[in-house]
Structure formats: C-alpha cells, structure tokens
Amino acid sequence: MHSILIVDDQKGVRRLLEEVFKKDGWEVSTAVDGTEAVTLAIQHEPDIILMDMKMPNMNGLEASQKIIEKNPRLSIIMMTAYGEMEVVRAALDSGVKKCVTKPFDIIYLREMVTDLVQEQAS
C-alpha cells in the first residue's frame, strides 16, 4: 500500500484530499503546517507528499527544503496559488518533483500522484 502525506492549513482541502486518496487505497496522514510536515515526513517516509505553499509557522518551500535535506528520495508535489512562478521555480530548484496550482483539478492531481509513484517504482 502506498502512503501519502497531505500538508495544508485549510481543513477542507486536507479532508477532501484525504477522502480521495483513502478511496484509492492509500495510507493517508495529514499535517497542518510545515513544521508538522517535516516531523511526519522524517518519521514515516511517505511515498508522496502533497505540500501547500502558504502556511503559518513554516511555509511549504522551507518545509520541502528541510525534508529533502534529510531524505532526498522523498517525492514532493507543491500546491501553489495561481501565478506564483518564482515560488514554483524555487521549489523545483530545491528538489520538489512537481507543482500544481490551486484551485486544482482533483482528477489531474490523482493522475500526477499515480504517475510519480510509478516513476519511483521503475
């Protein structure tokens, strides 16, 4: 069973993504900010991390950098607001695998996650 860590400070987004991936058979854990995400990612080493960019305490870019520093094999998909191109570039430069803009198409996001897991396996 594949595992995914969903990181977003908005409860509605976390719940939606959690339901979608649980229905698909994923083991799902969630975090409300970057600080919690770093702790969970290091403890559990999920197959995929869905990381929101804008969060209190520690933003998604800082959290991603800390996670990748500790474990470069972890795959992170960054969720950003539309038009944050400099953030997207910085995220990709730091080792984030993919970026998706909010509001995202849930079907597209599921495909992106599935493709990334299949790439890891091969």
KOLGU-4560 file (N, C-alpha, C; in nm, 3 decimals, padded with zeros to 5 digits):
<recs>
<n_xx: 00.085 n_yy: -00.120 n_zz: 00.000 ca_xx: 00.000 ca_yy: 00.000 ca_zz: 00.000 c_xx: 00.088 c_yy: 00.125 c_zz: 00.000 mol: A seq: 1 type: MET>
<n_xx: 00.054 n_yy: 00.219 n_zz: -00.086 ca_xx: 00.130 ca_yy: 00.344 ca_zz: -00.093 c_xx: 00.083 c_yy: 00.440 c_zz: 00.015 mol: A seq: 2 type: HIS>
<n_xx: 00.176 n_yy: 00.526 n_zz: 00.059 ca_xx: 00.141 ca_yy: 00.624 ca_zz: 00.162 c_xx: 00.161 c_yy: 00.766 c_zz: 00.110 mol: A seq: 3 type: SER>
<n_xx: 00.074 n_yy: 00.854 n_zz: 00.158 ca_xx: 00.079 ca_yy: 00.994 ca_zz: 00.116 c_xx: 00.062 c_yy: 01.083 c_zz: 00.239 mol: A seq: 4 type: ILE>
<n_xx: 00.139 n_yy: 01.191 n_zz: 00.242 ca_xx: 00.128 ca_yy: 01.291 ca_zz: 00.348 c_xx: 00.068 c_yy: 01.416 c_zz: 00.284 mol: A seq: 5 type: LEU>
<n_xx: -00.046 n_yy: 01.460 n_zz: 00.337 ca_xx: -00.115 ca_yy: 01.579 ca_zz: 00.285 c_xx: -00.092 c_yy: 01.693 c_zz: 00.383 mol: A seq: 6 type: ILE>
<n_xx: -00.033 n_yy: 01.801 n_zz: 00.333 ca_xx: 00.002 ca_yy: 01.914 ca_zz: 00.419 c_xx: -00.068 c_yy: 02.040 c_zz: 00.369 mol: A seq: 7 type: VAL>
<n_xx: -00.164 n_yy: 02.088 n_zz: 00.448 ca_xx: -00.237 ca_yy: 02.211 ca_zz: 00.412 c_xx: -00.299 c_yy: 02.268 c_zz: 00.540 mol: A seq: 8 type: ASP>
<n_xx: -00.293 n_yy: 02.399 n_zz: 00.555 ca_xx: -00.350 ca_yy: 02.460 ca_zz: 00.675 c_xx: -00.502 c_yy: 02.473 c_zz: 00.666 mol: A seq: 9 type: ASP>
<n_xx: -00.559 n_yy: 02.448 n_zz: 00.547 ca_xx: -00.704 ca_yy: 02.455 ca_zz: 00.532 c_xx: -00.764 c_yy: 02.316 c_zz: 00.553 mol: A seq: 10 type: GLN>
<n_xx: -00.847 n_yy: 02.306 n_zz: 00.655 ca_xx: -00.908 ca_yy: 02.178 ca_zz: 00.692 c_xx: -00.987 c_yy: 02.117 c_zz: 00.576 mol: A seq: 11 type: LYS>
<n_xx: -01.061 n_yy: 02.199 n_zz: 00.502 ca_xx: -01.142 ca_yy: 02.150 ca_zz: 00.390 c_xx: -01.059 c_yy: 02.083 c_zz: 00.283 mol: A seq: 12 type: GLY>
<n_xx: -00.945 n_yy: 02.142 n_zz: 00.251 ca_xx: -00.856 ca_yy: 02.085 ca_zz: 00.149 c_xx: -00.799 c_yy: 01.953 c_zz: 00.199 mol: A seq: 13 type: VAL>
<n_xx: -00.753 n_yy: 01.952 n_zz: 00.324 ca_xx: -00.699 ca_yy: 01.827 ca_zz: 00.382 c_xx: -00.802 c_yy: 01.716 c_zz: 00.379 mol: A seq: 14 type: ARG>
<n_xx: -00.924 n_yy: 01.746 n_zz: 00.420 ca_xx: -01.031 ca_yy: 01.645 ca_zz: 00.424 c_xx: -01.063 c_yy: 01.591 c_zz: 00.285 mol: A seq: 15 type: ARG>
<n_xx: -01.076 n_yy: 01.682 n_zz: 00.189 ca_xx: -01.107 ca_yy: 01.641 ca_zz: 00.052 c_xx: -01.000 c_yy: 01.547 c_zz: -00.002 mol: A seq: 16 type: LEU>
<n_xx: -00.875 n_yy: 01.588 n_zz: 00.009 ca_xx: -00.765 ca_yy: 01.507 ca_zz: -00.043 c_xx: -00.753 c_yy: 01.375 c_zz: 00.032 mol: A seq: 17 type: LEU>
<n_xx: -00.773 n_yy: 01.379 n_zz: 00.163 ca_xx: -00.768 ca_yy: 01.257 ca_zz: 00.244 c_xx: -00.873 c_yy: 01.158 c_zz: 00.197 mol: A seq: 18 type: GLU>
<n_xx: -00.996 n_yy: 01.204 n_zz: 00.175 ca_xx: -01.104 ca_yy: 01.115 ca_zz: 00.129 c_xx: -01.073 c_yy: 01.055 c_zz: -00.008 mol: A seq: 19 type: GLU>
<n_xx: -01.026 n_yy: 01.140 n_zz: -00.100 ca_xx: -00.996 ca_yy: 01.094 ca_zz: -00.236 c_xx: -00.891 c_yy: 00.984 c_zz: -00.233 mol: A seq: 20 type: VAL>
<n_xx: -00.781 n_yy: 01.008 n_zz: -00.161 ca_xx: -00.672 ca_yy: 00.910 ca_zz: -00.162 c_xx: -00.703 c_yy: 00.786 c_zz: -00.080 mol: A seq: 21 type: PHE>
<n_xx: -00.781 n_yy: 00.800 n_zz: 00.026 ca_xx: -00.822 ca_yy: 00.681 ca_zz: 00.103 c_xx: -00.910 c_yy: 00.590 c_zz: 00.016 mol: A seq: 22 type: LYS>
<n_xx: -01.000 n_yy: 00.651 n_zz: -00.063 ca_xx: -01.085 ca_yy: 00.573 ca_zz: -00.154 c_xx: -01.001 c_yy: 00.497 c_zz: -00.256 mol: A seq: 23 type: LYS>
<n_xx: -00.888 n_yy: 00.557 n_zz: -00.294 ca_xx: -00.797 ca_yy: 00.493 ca_zz: -00.391 c_xx: -00.706 c_yy: 00.390 c_zz: -00.324 mol: A seq: 24 type: ASP>
<n_xx: -00.723 n_yy: 00.368 n_zz: -00.193 ca_xx: -00.645 ca_yy: 00.266 ca_zz: -00.125 c_xx: -00.512 c_yy: 00.313 c_zz: -00.066 mol: A seq: 25 type: GLY>
<n_xx: -00.494 n_yy: 00.443 n_zz: -00.055 ca_xx: -00.370 ca_yy: 00.496 ca_zz: 00.002 c_xx: -00.377 c_yy: 00.499 c_zz: 00.154 mol: A seq: 26 type: TRP>
<n_xx: -00.261 n_yy: 00.488 n_zz: 00.217 ca_xx: -00.248 ca_yy: 00.513 ca_zz: 00.359 c_xx: -00.221 c_yy: 00.663 c_zz: 00.369 mol: A seq: 27 type: GLU>
<n_xx: -00.310 n_yy: 00.737 n_zz: 00.437 ca_xx: -00.304 ca_yy: 00.883 ca_zz: 00.437 c_xx: -00.272 c_yy: 00.938 c_zz: 00.575 mol: A seq: 28 type: VAL>
<n_xx: -00.177 n_yy: 01.030 n_zz: 00.581 ca_xx: -00.156 ca_yy: 01.108 ca_zz: 00.703 c_xx: -00.162 c_yy: 01.255 c_zz: 00.664 mol: A seq: 29 type: SER>
<n_xx: -00.194 n_yy: 01.341 n_zz: 00.762 ca_xx: -00.208 ca_yy: 01.482 ca_zz: 00.732 c_xx: -00.130 c_yy: 01.567 c_zz: 00.832 mol: A seq: 30 type: THR>
<n_xx: -00.094 n_yy: 01.687 n_zz: 00.786 ca_xx: -00.026 ca_yy: 01.784 ca_zz: 00.871 c_xx: -00.085 c_yy: 01.922 c_zz: 00.842 mol: A seq: 31 type: ALA>
<n_xx: -00.087 n_yy: 02.008 n_zz: 00.944 ca_xx: -00.149 ca_yy: 02.140 ca_zz: 00.930 c_xx: -00.050 c_yy: 02.250 c_zz: 00.892 mol: A seq: 32 type: VAL>
<n_xx: 00.080 n_yy: 02.223 n_zz: 00.906 ca_xx: 00.180 ca_yy: 02.324 ca_zz: 00.867 c_xx: 00.314 c_yy: 02.257 c_zz: 00.836 mol: A seq: 33 type: ASP>
<n_xx: 00.408 n_yy: 02.338 n_zz: 00.793 ca_xx: 00.538 ca_yy: 02.287 ca_zz: 00.753 c_xx: 00.615 c_yy: 02.219 c_zz: 00.864 mol: A seq: 34 type: GLY>
<n_xx: 00.603 n_yy: 02.272 n_zz: 00.984 ca_xx: 00.675 ca_yy: 02.216 ca_zz: 01.099 c_xx: 00.630 c_yy: 02.072 c_zz: 01.124 mol: A seq: 35 type: THR>
<n_xx: 00.499 n_yy: 02.052 n_zz: 01.129 ca_xx: 00.444 ca_yy: 01.918 ca_zz: 01.149 c_xx: 00.480 c_yy: 01.827 c_zz: 01.031 mol: A seq: 36 type: GLU>
<n_xx: 00.479 n_yy: 01.883 n_zz: 00.911 ca_xx: 00.511 ca_yy: 01.806 ca_zz: 00.790 c_xx: 00.652 c_yy: 01.749 c_zz: 00.796 mol: A seq: 37 type: ALA>
<n_xx: 00.748 n_yy: 01.831 n_zz: 00.839 ca_xx: 00.887 ca_yy: 01.787 ca_zz: 00.847 c_xx: 00.898 c_yy: 01.669 c_zz: 00.943 mol: A seq: 38 type: VAL>
<n_xx: 00.836 n_yy: 01.682 n_zz: 01.059 ca_xx: 00.839 ca_yy: 01.575 ca_zz: 01.160 c_xx: 00.779 c_yy: 01.446 c_zz: 01.105 mol: A seq: 39 type: THR>
<n_xx: 00.659 n_yy: 01.454 n_zz: 01.047 ca_xx: 00.591 ca_yy: 01.335 ca_zz: 00.995 c_xx: 00.666 c_yy: 01.273 c_zz: 00.878 mol: A seq: 40 type: LEU>
<n_xx: 00.718 n_yy: 01.357 n_zz: 00.790 ca_xx: 00.789 ca_yy: 01.306 ca_zz: 00.671 c_xx: 00.914 c_yy: 01.228 c_zz: 00.712 mol: A seq: 41 type: ALA>
<n_xx: 00.983 n_yy: 01.277 n_zz: 00.813 ca_xx: 01.106 ca_yy: 01.210 ca_zz: 00.857 c_xx: 01.072 c_yy: 01.081 c_zz: 00.932 mol: A seq: 42 type: ILE>
<n_xx: 00.966 n_yy: 01.084 n_zz: 01.013 ca_xx: 00.926 ca_yy: 00.965 ca_zz: 01.089 c_xx: 00.870 c_yy: 00.855 c_zz: 00.999 mol: A seq: 43 type: GLN>
<n_xx: 00.783 n_yy: 00.891 n_zz: 00.904 ca_xx: 00.707 ca_yy: 00.791 ca_zz: 00.829 c_xx: 00.753 c_yy: 00.767 c_zz: 00.686 mol: A seq: 44 type: HIS>
<n_xx: 00.834 n_yy: 00.858 n_zz: 00.631 ca_xx: 00.883 ca_yy: 00.846 ca_zz: 00.493 c_xx: 00.773 c_yy: 00.804 c_zz: 00.394 mol: A seq: 45 type: GLU>
<n_xx: 00.672 n_yy: 00.891 n_zz: 00.373 ca_xx: 00.565 ca_yy: 00.858 ca_zz: 00.278 c_xx: 00.617 c_yy: 00.852 c_zz: 00.135 mol: A seq: 46 type: PRO>
<n_xx: 00.542 n_yy: 00.780 n_zz: 00.050 ca_xx: 00.581 ca_yy: 00.772 ca_zz: -00.091 c_xx: 00.570 c_yy: 00.908 c_zz: -00.160 mol: A seq: 47 type: ASP>
<n_xx: 00.467 n_yy: 00.983 n_zz: -00.123 ca_xx: 00.440 ca_yy: 01.115 ca_zz: -00.184 c_xx: 00.401 c_yy: 01.213 c_zz: -00.075 mol: A seq: 48 type: ILE>
<n_xx: 00.444 n_yy: 01.337 n_zz: -00.091 ca_xx: 00.400 ca_yy: 01.444 ca_zz: -00.002 c_xx: 00.332 c_yy: 01.551 c_zz: -00.087 mol: A seq: 49 type: ILE>
<n_xx: 00.207 n_yy: 01.581 n_zz: -00.054 ca_xx: 00.135 ca_yy: 01.692 ca_zz: -00.118 c_xx: 00.148 c_yy: 01.810 c_zz: -00.023 mol: A seq: 50 type: LEU>
<n_xx: 00.220 n_yy: 01.913 n_zz: -00.065 ca_xx: 00.257 ca_yy: 02.023 ca_zz: 00.024 c_xx: 00.198 c_yy: 02.156 c_zz: -00.025 mol: A seq: 51 type: MET>
<n_xx: 00.120 n_yy: 02.219 n_zz: 00.061 ca_xx: 00.070 ca_yy: 02.353 ca_zz: 00.029 c_xx: 00.185 c_yy: 02.451 c_zz: 00.045 mol: A seq: 52 type: ASP>
<n_xx: 00.185 n_yy: 02.557 n_zz: -00.032 ca_xx: 00.293 ca_yy: 02.655 ca_zz: -00.024 c_xx: 00.273 c_yy: 02.751 c_zz: 00.093 mol: A seq: 53 type: MET>
<n_xx: 00.155 n_yy: 02.812 n_zz: 00.100 ca_xx: 00.131 ca_yy: 02.917 ca_zz: 00.201 c_xx: 00.069 c_yy: 02.858 c_zz: 00.327 mol: A seq: 54 type: LYS>
<n_xx: 00.149 n_yy: 02.855 n_zz: 00.434 ca_xx: 00.102 ca_yy: 02.804 ca_zz: 00.563 c_xx: 00.168 c_yy: 02.883 c_zz: 00.675 mol: A seq: 55 type: MET>
<n_xx: 00.105 n_yy: 02.884 n_zz: 00.792 ca_xx: 00.167 ca_yy: 02.952 ca_zz: 00.906 c_xx: 00.287 c_yy: 02.871 c_zz: 00.959 mol: A seq: 56 type: PRO>
<n_xx: 00.367 n_yy: 02.932 n_zz: 01.045 ca_xx: 00.483 ca_yy: 02.872 ca_zz: 01.112 c_xx: 00.599 c_yy: 02.843 c_zz: 01.017 mol: A seq: 57 type: ASN>
<n_xx: 00.578 n_yy: 02.757 n_zz: 00.920 ca_xx: 00.682 ca_yy: 02.726 ca_zz: 00.822 c_xx: 00.612 c_yy: 02.701 c_zz: 00.689 mol: A seq: 58 type: MET>
<n_xx: 00.649 n_yy: 02.776 n_zz: 00.585 ca_xx: 00.580 ca_yy: 02.758 ca_zz: 00.457 c_xx: 00.627 c_yy: 02.630 c_zz: 00.387 mol: A seq: 59 type: ASN>
<n_xx: 00.558 n_yy: 02.599 n_zz: 00.278 ca_xx: 00.583 ca_yy: 02.474 ca_zz: 00.206 c_xx: 00.722 c_yy: 02.465 c_zz: 00.148 mol: A seq: 60 type: GLY>
<n_xx: 00.776 n_yy: 02.577 n_zz: 00.103 ca_xx: 00.910 ca_yy: 02.575 ca_zz: 00.043 c_xx: 01.015 c_yy: 02.543 c_zz: 00.150 mol: A seq: 61 type: LEU>
<n_xx: 01.006 n_yy: 02.609 n_zz: 00.265 ca_xx: 01.101 ca_yy: 02.584 ca_zz: 00.375 c_xx: 01.090 c_yy: 02.439 c_zz: 00.421 mol: A seq: 62 type: GLU>
<n_xx: 00.966 n_yy: 02.391 n_zz: 00.438 ca_xx: 00.944 ca_yy: 02.254 ca_zz: 00.483 c_xx: 01.001 c_yy: 02.155 c_zz: 00.382 mol: A seq: 63 type: ALA>
<n_xx: 00.976 n_yy: 02.179 n_zz: 00.254 ca_xx: 01.026 ca_yy: 02.090 ca_zz: 00.148 c_xx: 01.179 c_yy: 02.084 c_zz: 00.150 mol: A seq: 64 type: SER>
<n_xx: 01.241 n_yy: 02.200 n_zz: 00.166 ca_xx: 01.387 ca_yy: 02.204 ca_zz: 00.169 c_xx: 01.441 c_yy: 02.122 c_zz: 00.286 mol: A seq: 65 type: GLN>
<n_xx: 01.378 n_yy: 02.135 n_zz: 00.403 ca_xx: 01.422 ca_yy: 02.059 ca_zz: 00.521 c_xx: 01.402 c_yy: 01.909 c_zz: 00.501 mol: A seq: 66 type: LYS>
<n_xx: 01.288 n_yy: 01.872 n_zz: 00.443 ca_xx: 01.257 ca_yy: 01.730 ca_zz: 00.419 c_xx: 01.356 c_yy: 01.670 c_zz: 00.319 mol: A seq: 67 type: ILE>
<n_xx: 01.380 n_yy: 01.739 n_zz: 00.208 ca_xx: 01.470 ca_yy: 01.690 ca_zz: 00.103 c_xx: 01.614 c_yy: 01.682 c_zz: 00.154 mol: A seq: 68 type: ILE>
<n_xx: 01.651 n_yy: 01.776 n_zz: 00.241 ca_xx: 01.784 ca_yy: 01.775 ca_zz: 00.303 c_xx: 01.803 c_yy: 01.645 c_zz: 00.382 mol: A seq: 69 type: GLU>
<n_xx: 01.699 n_yy: 01.605 n_zz: 00.456 ca_xx: 01.707 ca_yy: 01.484 ca_zz: 00.540 c_xx: 01.691 c_yy: 01.357 c_zz: 00.457 mol: A seq: 70 type: LYS>
<n_xx: 01.604 n_yy: 01.362 n_zz: 00.355 ca_xx: 01.579 ca_yy: 01.243 ca_zz: 00.273 c_xx: 01.550 c_yy: 01.284 c_zz: 00.128 mol: A seq: 71 type: ASN>
<n_xx: 01.654 n_yy: 01.293 n_zz: 00.045 ca_xx: 01.637 ca_yy: 01.339 ca_zz: -00.094 c_xx: 01.550 c_yy: 01.249 c_zz: -00.180 mol: A seq: 72 type: PRO>
<n_xx: 01.523 n_yy: 01.126 n_zz: -00.134 ca_xx: 01.441 ca_yy: 01.033 ca_zz: -00.212 c_xx: 01.292 c_yy: 01.062 c_zz: -00.203 mol: A seq: 73 type: ARG>
<n_xx: 01.250 n_yy: 01.141 n_zz: -00.105 ca_xx: 01.107 ca_yy: 01.168 ca_zz: -00.089 c_xx: 01.056 c_yy: 01.256 c_zz: -00.202 mol: A seq: 74 type: LEU>
<n_xx: 00.939 n_yy: 01.221 n_zz: -00.254 ca_xx: 00.878 ca_yy: 01.296 ca_zz: -00.366 c_xx: 00.775 c_yy: 01.394 c_zz: -00.314 mol: A seq: 75 type: SER>
<n_xx: 00.793 n_yy: 01.520 n_zz: -00.349 ca_xx: 00.703 ca_yy: 01.625 ca_zz: -00.303 c_xx: 00.636 c_yy: 01.690 c_zz: -00.423 mol: A seq: 76 type: ILE>
<n_xx: 00.504 n_yy: 01.707 n_zz: -00.412 ca_xx: 00.427 ca_yy: 01.787 ca_zz: -00.508 c_xx: 00.383 c_yy: 01.911 c_zz: -00.433 mol: A seq: 77 type: ILE>
<n_xx: 00.423 n_yy: 02.027 n_zz: -00.484 ca_xx: 00.389 ca_yy: 02.155 ca_zz: -00.421 c_xx: 00.259 c_yy: 02.209 c_zz: -00.478 mol: A seq: 78 type: MET>
<n_xx: 00.169 n_yy: 02.252 n_zz: -00.390 ca_xx: 00.042 ca_yy: 02.313 ca_zz: -00.433 c_xx: 00.055 c_yy: 02.464 c_zz: -00.408 mol: A seq: 79 type: MET>
<n_xx: 00.048 n_yy: 02.542 n_zz: -00.517 ca_xx: 00.066 ca_yy: 02.687 ca_zz: -00.505 c_xx: -00.054 c_yy: 02.762 c_zz: -00.561 mol: A seq: 80 type: THR>
<n_xx: -00.065 n_yy: 02.887 n_zz: -00.522 ca_xx: -00.169 ca_yy: 02.974 ca_zz: -00.579 c_xx: -00.132 c_yy: 03.003 c_zz: -00.724 mol: A seq: 81 type: ALA>
<n_xx: -00.232 n_yy: 03.027 n_zz: -00.804 ca_xx: -00.208 ca_yy: 03.057 ca_zz: -00.945 c_xx: -00.116 c_yy: 03.177 c_zz: -00.959 mol: A seq: 82 type: TYR>
<n_xx: -00.015 n_yy: 03.165 n_zz: -01.046 ca_xx: 00.069 ca_yy: 03.279 ca_zz: -01.079 c_xx: 00.195 c_yy: 03.296 c_zz: -00.994 mol: A seq: 83 type: GLY>
<n_xx: 00.222 n_yy: 03.205 n_zz: -00.901 ca_xx: 00.342 ca_yy: 03.219 ca_zz: -00.818 c_xx: 00.462 c_yy: 03.151 c_zz: -00.886 mol: A seq: 84 type: GLU>
<n_xx: 00.498 n_yy: 03.203 n_zz: -01.003 ca_xx: 00.602 ca_yy: 03.136 ca_zz: -01.083 c_xx: 00.739 c_yy: 03.135 c_zz: -01.016 mol: A seq: 85 type: MET>
<n_xx: 00.774 n_yy: 03.242 n_zz: -00.945 ca_xx: 00.906 ca_yy: 03.244 ca_zz: -00.879 c_xx: 00.912 c_yy: 03.140 c_zz: -00.767 mol: A seq: 86 type: GLU>
<n_xx: 00.798 n_yy: 03.119 n_zz: -00.701 ca_xx: 00.789 ca_yy: 03.017 ca_zz: -00.596 c_xx: 00.802 c_yy: 02.877 c_zz: -00.657 mol: A seq: 87 type: VAL>
<n_xx: 00.734 n_yy: 02.857 n_zz: -00.768 ca_xx: 00.741 ca_yy: 02.728 ca_zz: -00.839 c_xx: 00.885 c_yy: 02.699 c_zz: -00.879 mol: A seq: 88 type: VAL>
<n_xx: 00.953 n_yy: 02.799 n_zz: -00.935 ca_xx: 01.092 ca_yy: 02.781 ca_zz: -00.978 c_xx: 01.182 c_yy: 02.746 c_zz: -00.859 mol: A seq: 89 type: ARG>
<n_xx: 01.165 n_yy: 02.818 n_zz: -00.749 ca_xx: 01.245 ca_yy: 02.792 ca_zz: -00.628 c_xx: 01.218 c_yy: 02.652 c_zz: -00.574 mol: A seq: 90 type: ALA>
<n_xx: 01.092 n_yy: 02.610 n_zz: -00.577 ca_xx: 01.054 ca_yy: 02.477 ca_zz: -00.528 c_xx: 01.120 c_yy: 02.368 c_zz: -00.613 mol: A seq: 91 type: ALA>
<n_xx: 01.109 n_yy: 02.382 n_zz: -00.744 ca_xx: 01.167 ca_yy: 02.282 ca_zz: -00.835 c_xx: 01.319 c_yy: 02.279 c_zz: -00.823 mol: A seq: 92 type: LEU>
<n_xx: 01.380 n_yy: 02.396 n_zz: -00.806 ca_xx: 01.525 ca_yy: 02.404 ca_zz: -00.788 c_xx: 01.570 c_yy: 02.335 c_zz: -00.660 mol: A seq: 93 type: ASP>
<n_xx: 01.484 n_yy: 02.335 n_zz: -00.559 ca_xx: 01.521 ca_yy: 02.276 ca_zz: -00.430 c_xx: 01.496 c_yy: 02.124 c_zz: -00.425 mol: A seq: 94 type: SER>
<n_xx: 01.437 n_yy: 02.068 n_zz: -00.531 ca_xx: 01.419 ca_yy: 01.923 ca_zz: -00.535 c_xx: 01.274 c_yy: 01.876 c_zz: -00.533 mol: A seq: 95 type: GLY>
<n_xx: 01.179 n_yy: 01.970 n_zz: -00.527 ca_xx: 01.038 ca_yy: 01.933 ca_zz: -00.537 c_xx: 01.016 c_yy: 01.874 c_zz: -00.676 mol: A seq: 96 type: VAL>
<n_xx: 00.942 n_yy: 01.763 n_zz: -00.684 ca_xx: 00.927 ca_yy: 01.692 ca_zz: -00.812 c_xx: 00.831 c_yy: 01.762 c_zz: -00.909 mol: A seq: 97 type: LYS>
<n_xx: 00.717 n_yy: 01.809 n_zz: -00.856 ca_xx: 00.616 ca_yy: 01.870 ca_zz: -00.942 c_xx: 00.543 c_yy: 01.980 c_zz: -00.865 mol: A seq: 98 type: LYS>
<n_xx: 00.480 n_yy: 02.070 n_zz: -00.940 ca_xx: 00.397 ca_yy: 02.174 ca_zz: -00.879 c_xx: 00.261 c_yy: 02.173 c_zz: -00.945 mol: A seq: 99 type: CYS>
<n_xx: 00.159 n_yy: 02.205 n_zz: -00.868 ca_xx: 00.023 ca_yy: 02.212 ca_zz: -00.920 c_xx: -00.038 c_yy: 02.340 c_zz: -00.863 mol: A seq: 100 type: VAL>
<n_xx: -00.115 n_yy: 02.411 n_zz: -00.946 ca_xx: -00.174 ca_yy: 02.536 ca_zz: -00.898 c_xx: -00.314 c_yy: 02.514 c_zz: -00.843 mol: A seq: 101 type: THR>
<n_xx: -00.345 n_yy: 02.589 n_zz: -00.739 ca_xx: -00.480 ca_yy: 02.587 ca_zz: -00.680 c_xx: -00.563 c_yy: 02.693 c_zz: -00.749 mol: A seq: 102 type: LYS>
<n_xx: -00.689 n_yy: 02.675 n_zz: -00.770 ca_xx: -00.761 ca_yy: 02.550 ca_zz: -00.743 c_xx: -00.722 c_yy: 02.444 c_zz: -00.845 mol: A seq: 103 type: PRO>
<n_xx: -00.700 n_yy: 02.322 n_zz: -00.799 ca_xx: -00.656 ca_yy: 02.216 ca_zz: -00.889 c_xx: -00.772 c_yy: 02.125 c_zz: -00.927 mol: A seq: 104 type: PHE>
<n_xx: -00.752 n_yy: 02.056 n_zz: -01.039 ca_xx: -00.846 ca_yy: 01.955 ca_zz: -01.085 c_xx: -00.808 c_yy: 01.826 c_zz: -01.012 mol: A seq: 105 type: ASP>
<n_xx: -00.898 n_yy: 01.772 n_zz: -00.933 ca_xx: -00.868 ca_yy: 01.656 ca_zz: -00.848 c_xx: -00.830 c_yy: 01.534 c_zz: -00.930 mol: A seq: 106 type: ILE>
<n_xx: -00.891 n_yy: 01.517 n_zz: -01.047 ca_xx: -00.859 ca_yy: 01.403 ca_zz: -01.134 c_xx: -00.715 c_yy: 01.416 c_zz: -01.186 mol: A seq: 107 type: ILE>
<n_xx: -00.679 n_yy: 01.538 n_zz: -01.227 ca_xx: -00.543 ca_yy: 01.564 ca_zz: -01.274 c_xx: -00.442 c_yy: 01.539 c_zz: -01.161 mol: A seq: 108 type: TYR>
<n_xx: -00.474 n_yy: 01.584 n_zz: -01.040 ca_xx: -00.385 ca_yy: 01.566 ca_zz: -00.926 c_xx: -00.366 c_yy: 01.417 c_zz: -00.895 mol: A seq: 109 type: LEU>
<n_xx: -00.474 n_yy: 01.340 n_zz: -00.898 ca_xx: -00.464 ca_yy: 01.195 ca_zz: -00.874 c_xx: -00.374 c_yy: 01.129 c_zz: -00.978 mol: A seq: 110 type: ARG>
<n_xx: -00.388 n_yy: 01.169 n_zz: -01.104 ca_xx: -00.304 ca_yy: 01.114 ca_zz: -01.211 c_xx: -00.158 c_yy: 01.150 c_zz: -01.188 mol: A seq: 111 type: GLU>
<n_xx: -00.133 n_yy: 01.275 n_zz: -01.148 ca_xx: 00.002 ca_yy: 01.322 ca_zz: -01.123 c_xx: 00.068 c_yy: 01.239 c_zz: -01.012 mol: A seq: 112 type: MET>
<n_xx: -00.007 n_yy: 01.214 n_zz: -00.905 ca_xx: 00.043 ca_yy: 01.136 ca_zz: -00.792 c_xx: 00.071 c_yy: 00.992 c_zz: -00.836 mol: A seq: 113 type: VAL>
<n_xx: -00.023 n_yy: 00.932 n_zz: -00.909 ca_xx: -00.006 ca_yy: 00.795 ca_zz: -00.958 c_xx: 00.116 c_yy: 00.784 c_zz: -01.049 mol: A seq: 114 type: THR>
<n_xx: 00.132 n_yy: 00.879 n_zz: -01.141 ca_xx: 00.246 ca_yy: 00.878 ca_zz: -01.233 c_xx: 00.378 c_yy: 00.888 c_zz: -01.156 mol: A seq: 115 type: ASP>
<n_xx: 00.380 n_yy: 00.971 n_zz: -01.055 ca_xx: 00.503 ca_yy: 00.991 ca_zz: -00.977 c_xx: 00.540 c_yy: 00.864 c_zz: -00.901 mol: A seq: 116 type: LEU>
<n_xx: 00.441 n_yy: 00.795 n_zz: -00.846 ca_xx: 00.467 ca_yy: 00.669 ca_zz: -00.774 c_xx: 00.518 c_yy: 00.563 c_zz: -00.872 mol: A seq: 117 type: VAL>
<n_xx: 00.462 n_yy: 00.559 n_zz: -00.993 ca_xx: 00.505 ca_yy: 00.461 ca_zz: -01.092 c_xx: 00.649 c_yy: 00.491 c_zz: -01.138 mol: A seq: 118 type: GLN>
<n_xx: 00.682 n_yy: 00.620 n_zz: -01.150 ca_xx: 00.821 ca_yy: 00.658 ca_zz: -01.187 c_xx: 00.917 c_yy: 00.610 c_zz: -01.080 mol: A seq: 119 type: GLU>
<n_xx: 00.880 n_yy: 00.625 n_zz: -00.953 ca_xx: 00.966 ca_yy: 00.583 ca_zz: -00.842 c_xx: 00.990 c_yy: 00.432 c_zz: -00.847 mol: A seq: 120 type: GLN>
<n_xx: 00.886 n_yy: 00.358 n_zz: -00.882 ca_xx: 00.893 ca_yy: 00.212 ca_zz: -00.881 c_xx: 00.983 c_yy: 00.158 c_zz: -00.993 mol: A seq: 121 type: ALA>
<n_xx: 00.992 n_yy: 00.233 n_zz: -01.102 ca_xx: 01.070 ca_yy: 00.182 ca_zz: -01.217 c_xx: 01.217 c_yy: 00.221 c_zz: -01.210 mol: A seq: 122 type: SER>
</recs>
